[in-house]
Amino acid sequence: MIGLLRGFAIAWTGVLLTVVAISFMGFMRTSDSLSEALQRMITTYDPFSTANTVLILVLVLPAFGASALADRLYKGPRR
């Protein structure tokens, strides 16, 4: 069970990083230069955008939750 939770956390994080990499490649294909692509990516993933921050937290939360649950199960109950 612990290995399954840790594997899920790693796989979920990997999928999210792959999506970010694919989006960066999309920005590169539609931009004229590297600086323009980076500027578009910075604008898209701006941490001060409330909707974007909430979306990122919702997407990353399952990986953090699975990792925390695996650690909790590994350590056993608190005494």
Legacy VTK file of the C-alpha trace (Angstrom):
# vtk DataFile Version 3.0
C-alpha trace
ASCII
DATASET POLYDATA
POINTS 79 float
0.000 0.000 0.000
2.793 2.391 0.888
4.676 1.601 -2.310
1.500 2.097 -4.330
0.909 5.529 -2.774
4.509 6.604 -3.354
4.354 5.326 -6.929
1.132 7.273 -7.515
2.712 10.449 -6.130
5.747 10.071 -8.382
3.639 9.213 -11.432
1.223 12.115 -10.844
4.096 14.560 -10.472
5.678 13.157 -13.627
2.467 13.631 -15.583
2.170 17.234 -14.414
5.785 17.971 -15.342
5.201 16.397 -18.753
2.167 18.628 -19.303
4.212 21.699 -18.376
6.985 20.625 -20.760
4.470 20.075 -23.577
2.964 23.502 -22.936
6.435 25.065 -23.101
7.035 23.331 -26.434
3.713 24.728 -27.617
4.796 28.205 -26.579
8.059 27.701 -28.476
6.244 26.613 -31.644
3.924 29.620 -31.671
6.507 32.240 -30.648
9.062 34.027 -32.776
11.878 33.882 -30.213
12.908 32.196 -26.987
12.407 35.378 -24.983
8.844 35.734 -26.275
8.115 32.100 -25.377
9.520 32.578 -21.881
7.508 35.766 -21.420
4.312 33.963 -22.456
5.079 31.107 -20.089
5.780 33.502 -17.215
2.494 35.264 -17.926
0.599 31.972 -18.055
2.101 30.506 -14.877
2.074 33.779 -12.910
1.817 32.897 -9.193
-0.136 36.093 -8.484
-3.022 34.996 -10.697
-5.565 33.632 -8.230
-7.291 31.282 -10.666
-3.969 29.854 -11.853
-2.686 29.371 -8.302
-5.864 27.545 -7.264
-5.688 25.339 -10.368
-2.049 24.427 -9.722
-2.797 23.612 -6.074
-5.768 21.428 -7.038
-3.670 19.562 -9.598
-0.665 19.044 -7.288
-2.675 18.225 -4.140
-3.261 14.506 -4.953
0.497 13.916 -5.213
1.187 15.724 -1.941
-1.691 13.903 -0.234
-0.550 10.473 -1.411
3.017 11.195 -0.317
1.898 12.433 3.101
-0.388 9.425 3.580
2.418 7.034 2.606
4.735 8.687 5.144
2.033 8.528 7.794
1.393 4.836 7.143
5.133 4.093 7.159
5.689 5.786 10.529
2.610 4.230 12.129
0.172 5.823 14.551
1.249 8.710 16.729
1.729 7.982 20.415
LINES 1 80
79 0 1 2 3 4 5 6 7 8 9 10 11 12 13 14 15 16 17 18 19 20 21 22 23 24 25 26 27 28 29 30 31 32 33 34 35 36 37 38 39 40 41 42 43 44 45 46 47 48 49 50 51 52 53 54 55 56 57 58 59 60 61 62 63 64 65 66 67 68 69 70 71 72 73 74 75 76 77 78
